[in-house]
């Protein structure tokens, strides 16, 4: 009888996981999931084999809120909430990314202090990175250069801050606003000038950057969604305690090329950005119902108080 019970327990355990053949067991689900590459995808790495990702959230992810084809979408928090206001059939479940942005100094600024006239690059001007940047530094009269993707900031960093604006114009940047794990993965003399997470906390009076959140389709199976959310919370907590946990999930995707294609970066780069209690990716897990006020405050801070009140009707419970 004992042997039968042990066997049943083993079968139950195995049925909840999928082995990839790379000695990595992913959580098993038939939920259809979509996330941007980078920190949001890493947060869901326990489902990496089934997760769909995109490097272009503005054009390839945000419109999916209106097609109703995904059970789970990880998206910029304010963007997902805006889509819900526009009629998207989704609910906000949890925030999983709390700011992985950094301002780097190229070492070319004469006084070494960010001030009026400095040449600064930042990315995704109309999305959360750009909105956070403007919230932090709009009091300064900076010479700004914006790009549409974080990987373009990496090119500038690796070029020592030299940025080719067009065929005839190249500028020497003083500072570059970028994101982890780009900071970890660049070969450059550029140094971290300021963590946006820390700067935002100080300027806002203790608020968090509620960067990316999980949105759940109202028609998705509730039991499957609850299991998914519990697994994500457990994975993130385990990953922050033992960063090798997330690295192993990403390694299971195959070659470094395959890892980078799915997640945006390789397992080793992700590991470097999260080891030694650094949490450079800004991962975490807060249920939306518990973080309602912080989410509302953040969205209003970066939209000049145009969002208004966050209703519990749009929160998954």
C-alpha positions as CSV (number, residue, x, y, z in Angstrom):
1,X,0.0,0.0,0.0
2,X,2.9,2.4,0.9
3,X,4.5,1.7,-2.5
4,X,1.2,2.4,-4.3
5,X,0.8,5.7,-2.5
6,X,4.4,6.7,-3.2
7,X,3.9,5.9,-6.9
8,X,0.7,7.9,-7.0
9,X,2.5,10.9,-5.4
10,X,5.3,10.6,-8.0
11,X,2.8,10.5,-10.9
12,X,1.0,13.6,-9.5
13,X,4.2,15.5,-9.2
14,X,5.4,14.6,-12.7
15,X,2.0,15.5,-14.2
16,X,2.4,19.1,-12.9
17,X,5.7,19.5,-14.7
18,X,7.1,19.2,-18.2
19,X,10.6,17.8,-18.7
20,X,12.4,19.4,-21.7
21,X,15.1,16.8,-22.0
22,X,17.6,19.3,-20.7
23,X,17.0,18.1,-17.1
24,X,14.7,21.1,-16.5
25,X,11.1,20.6,-15.4
26,X,8.8,23.4,-16.3
27,X,5.3,23.9,-14.8
28,X,2.7,22.3,-17.0
29,X,-0.2,24.4,-18.3
30,X,-2.3,24.9,-21.4
31,X,-2.8,28.6,-20.7
32,X,-1.7,30.7,-23.6
33,X,0.8,33.3,-22.4
34,X,2.5,36.4,-23.9
35,X,5.2,38.6,-22.4
36,X,7.9,41.1,-23.5
37,X,11.5,39.8,-23.4
38,X,13.6,41.0,-20.5
39,X,12.5,41.1,-16.9
40,X,8.8,40.3,-17.5
41,X,9.8,37.2,-19.4
42,X,12.3,36.2,-16.7
43,X,9.5,36.5,-14.1
44,X,7.7,33.7,-16.0
45,X,10.7,31.6,-16.7
46,X,9.2,28.6,-14.9
47,X,6.9,28.5,-18.0
48,X,9.6,29.5,-20.5
49,X,9.0,26.5,-22.7
50,X,5.4,27.5,-23.3
51,X,5.7,31.2,-23.1
52,X,5.5,33.4,-26.2
53,X,7.6,36.6,-26.1
54,X,8.1,39.7,-28.2
55,X,10.8,42.3,-28.4
56,X,8.2,44.9,-29.6
57,X,5.5,45.2,-26.9
58,X,4.0,48.4,-28.3
59,X,3.1,46.9,-31.6
60,X,3.1,43.1,-31.1
61,X,1.8,42.8,-27.5
62,X,-0.5,45.7,-26.6
63,X,-2.9,45.1,-29.5
64,X,-3.4,41.5,-28.2
65,X,-5.5,42.9,-25.3
66,X,-8.2,43.5,-27.9
67,X,-8.1,40.2,-29.7
68,X,-8.9,38.1,-26.6
69,X,-6.6,35.2,-27.8
70,X,-4.3,35.0,-24.7
71,X,-5.2,33.8,-21.2
72,X,-2.2,35.7,-19.7
73,X,-0.5,38.9,-20.9
74,X,2.4,40.4,-19.0
75,X,2.5,44.1,-20.0
76,X,3.5,47.6,-18.8
77,X,1.1,48.2,-15.9
78,X,-0.3,51.5,-17.1
79,X,-0.6,50.2,-20.6
80,X,-2.6,47.2,-19.6
81,X,-4.9,49.3,-17.4
82,X,-5.5,51.7,-20.2
83,X,-6.5,48.8,-22.5
84,X,-9.0,47.7,-19.8
85,X,-10.5,51.2,-19.8
86,X,-10.8,50.9,-23.5
87,X,-12.8,47.6,-23.1
88,X,-10.2,44.8,-23.0
89,X,-11.6,41.7,-21.4
90,X,-8.7,41.4,-18.8
91,X,-8.1,41.9,-15.1
92,X,-5.0,43.0,-13.3
93,X,-3.6,40.1,-11.2
94,X,-0.1,41.0,-9.9
95,X,2.9,43.2,-10.4
96,X,6.1,41.2,-11.1
97,X,8.6,43.9,-12.2
98,X,9.5,46.9,-10.1
99,X,12.1,48.8,-12.1
100,X,15.2,47.6,-13.8
101,X,16.3,51.0,-15.1
102,X,19.7,52.7,-14.5
103,X,21.3,56.0,-15.5
104,X,24.8,55.3,-16.7
105,X,27.6,57.9,-16.9
106,X,29.9,57.6,-19.9
107,X,32.6,59.4,-18.0
108,X,32.5,62.3,-20.6
109,X,30.7,64.8,-18.5
110,X,33.1,67.5,-17.4
111,X,31.7,68.0,-13.9
112,X,30.4,64.5,-13.4
113,X,27.0,65.7,-12.3
114,X,23.8,65.5,-14.3
115,X,22.6,69.0,-15.0
116,X,21.3,71.4,-17.7
117,X,22.8,70.9,-21.1
118,X,24.1,67.4,-20.6
119,X,23.5,65.0,-23.6
120,X,21.4,62.1,-22.5
121,X,19.9,59.0,-24.3
122,X,16.8,57.3,-23.1
123,X,14.5,54.7,-24.6
124,X,10.8,54.0,-25.3
125,X,9.7,57.6,-24.7
126,X,6.0,56.9,-24.7
127,X,6.2,53.7,-22.5
128,X,7.1,53.1,-18.9
129,X,10.9,53.6,-19.4
130,X,10.4,57.0,-21.0
131,X,7.7,58.0,-18.6
132,X,9.8,57.1,-15.5
133,X,12.8,59.0,-17.1
134,X,10.7,62.1,-17.6
135,X,9.2,61.9,-14.1
136,X,12.8,61.8,-12.6
137,X,14.6,64.3,-14.8
138,X,12.0,66.7,-16.4
139,X,13.1,69.4,-14.0
140,X,16.4,69.6,-16.0
141,X,17.0,71.1,-19.5
142,X,18.7,68.2,-21.0
143,X,19.8,67.6,-24.6
144,X,17.8,64.5,-25.2
145,X,18.1,61.6,-27.7
146,X,15.4,58.9,-27.6
147,X,15.5,55.5,-29.1
148,X,12.7,53.0,-29.4
149,X,14.3,49.9,-27.8
150,X,16.7,49.2,-24.9
151,X,19.1,47.3,-27.1
152,X,19.9,50.5,-28.9
153,X,21.1,52.0,-25.7
154,X,23.4,49.0,-25.4
155,X,25.0,49.9,-28.8
156,X,25.7,53.4,-27.5
157,X,27.1,52.1,-24.2
158,X,29.5,49.7,-26.0
159,X,30.6,52.6,-28.3
160,X,31.7,54.6,-25.3
161,X,28.7,56.9,-25.5
162,X,29.2,57.8,-29.2
163,X,25.8,57.9,-30.9
164,X,25.2,58.2,-34.6
165,X,22.1,60.3,-34.9
166,X,22.1,60.2,-38.7
167,X,24.5,59.8,-41.6
168,X,26.1,63.2,-41.0
169,X,25.8,63.6,-37.2
170,X,27.4,61.8,-34.3
171,X,27.2,63.0,-30.7
172,X,29.1,62.2,-27.6
173,X,26.6,61.3,-24.9
174,X,27.2,62.2,-21.2
175,X,24.6,59.8,-19.8
176,X,22.5,56.8,-21.0
177,X,19.3,55.7,-19.4
178,X,19.1,51.9,-19.9
179,X,18.0,48.7,-18.2
180,X,19.3,45.5,-16.7
181,X,20.6,43.1,-17.8
182,X,22.1,45.4,-20.4
183,X,24.2,47.1,-17.6
184,X,25.6,43.7,-16.7
185,X,26.2,42.6,-20.3
186,X,28.0,45.6,-21.8
187,X,31.7,45.9,-22.2
188,X,32.2,49.5,-21.3
189,X,33.8,52.0,-19.1
190,X,30.4,53.5,-18.3
191,X,29.4,53.4,-14.7
192,X,26.1,53.4,-12.9
193,X,25.3,57.0,-11.9
194,X,21.9,56.3,-10.4
195,X,19.4,53.6,-9.9
196,X,16.0,54.7,-11.2
197,X,14.4,52.5,-8.6
198,X,16.1,54.4,-5.7
199,X,15.7,57.8,-7.3
200,X,12.0,57.2,-7.9
201,X,11.5,56.0,-4.3
202,X,13.1,59.2,-3.0
203,X,11.4,61.7,-5.3
204,X,7.9,60.1,-5.0
205,X,8.1,59.9,-1.2
206,X,8.5,56.1,-0.9
207,X,6.6,54.8,-4.0
208,X,7.6,51.9,-6.1
209,X,8.0,51.6,-9.9
210,X,5.1,49.2,-10.7
211,X,6.6,48.4,-14.0
212,X,5.1,45.3,-15.5
213,X,2.1,43.3,-14.4
214,X,0.2,40.1,-15.1
215,X,-3.1,40.5,-16.7
216,X,-5.6,37.7,-16.8
217,X,-8.3,37.1,-19.4
218,X,-11.7,37.0,-17.7
219,X,-12.6,33.9,-19.7
220,X,-9.6,31.9,-18.6
221,X,-10.1,28.9,-16.3
222,X,-9.8,30.2,-12.8
223,X,-8.3,27.1,-11.2
224,X,-5.6,27.0,-13.8
225,X,-4.9,30.8,-13.4
226,X,-4.7,30.4,-9.6
227,X,-2.2,27.6,-10.0
228,X,-0.2,29.7,-12.5
229,X,-0.1,32.7,-10.2
230,X,1.0,30.6,-7.2
231,X,3.8,29.1,-9.2
232,X,5.0,32.4,-10.5
233,X,5.1,33.9,-7.0
234,X,7.0,30.8,-5.7
235,X,9.4,30.9,-8.6
236,X,10.2,34.6,-8.1
237,X,10.8,34.2,-4.4
238,X,13.0,31.1,-5.0
239,X,14.8,32.9,-7.8
240,X,15.6,35.9,-5.6
241,X,16.8,33.6,-2.8
242,X,18.7,31.3,-5.1
243,X,19.3,33.0,-8.5
244,X,20.4,29.7,-10.1
245,X,16.8,28.7,-10.1
246,X,15.9,31.2,-12.8
247,X,19.1,30.5,-14.6
248,X,18.3,26.7,-14.8
249,X,14.8,27.4,-16.3
250,X,16.3,29.6,-19.0
251,X,19.1,27.1,-19.7
252,X,16.5,24.5,-20.4
253,X,15.5,26.4,-23.5
254,X,18.6,25.0,-25.3
255,X,21.5,26.9,-26.9
256,X,22.4,30.5,-25.8
257,X,21.0,31.7,-29.1
258,X,17.7,30.0,-28.3
259,X,17.8,31.4,-24.7
260,X,18.4,35.0,-26.0
261,X,15.7,34.7,-28.6
262,X,13.0,33.7,-26.1
263,X,14.1,35.7,-23.1
264,X,16.1,38.6,-24.5
265,X,19.3,37.4,-22.8
266,X,21.1,34.2,-22.0
267,X,20.8,32.3,-18.7
268,X,24.3,33.4,-17.6
269,X,23.6,37.1,-18.2
270,X,20.3,36.8,-16.2
271,X,22.2,35.1,-13.4
272,X,24.8,37.8,-13.2
273,X,22.1,40.4,-13.0
274,X,20.4,38.7,-10.1
275,X,23.2,37.1,-8.0
276,X,24.6,38.4,-4.8
277,X,21.2,39.7,-3.6
278,X,21.4,42.3,-6.3
279,X,18.0,41.8,-8.0
280,X,19.1,44.1,-10.8
281,X,16.1,43.0,-12.8
282,X,13.8,44.4,-10.1
283,X,11.8,41.2,-9.8
284,X,9.2,40.7,-7.2
285,X,5.6,39.7,-6.7
286,X,2.7,41.7,-5.3
287,X,-0.9,40.8,-5.7
288,X,-2.8,43.7,-7.3
289,X,-5.5,43.6,-4.6
290,X,-2.9,44.1,-1.9
291,X,-0.9,46.7,-3.9
292,X,-4.0,48.6,-5.3
293,X,-3.0,52.0,-3.8
294,X,0.6,51.8,-4.9
295,X,-0.4,50.8,-8.4
296,X,-2.8,53.7,-8.6
297,X,-0.3,56.1,-7.3
298,X,2.4,55.0,-9.7
299,X,0.1,55.2,-12.8
300,X,-1.0,58.6,-11.8
301,X,2.5,59.8,-11.2
302,X,3.7,58.9,-14.7
303,X,0.6,60.1,-16.4
304,X,0.3,63.5,-14.7
305,X,-2.7,62.3,-12.7
306,X,-4.8,61.5,-15.8
307,X,-5.6,57.9,-14.9
308,X,-7.7,58.5,-11.8
309,X,-9.0,55.9,-9.4
310,X,-8.1,52.2,-9.8
311,X,-11.4,50.3,-9.3
312,X,-11.4,46.9,-7.7
313,X,-13.6,45.8,-10.6
314,X,-10.5,45.6,-12.8
315,X,-8.5,43.6,-10.3
316,X,-8.3,39.8,-10.3
317,X,-9.5,38.2,-7.1
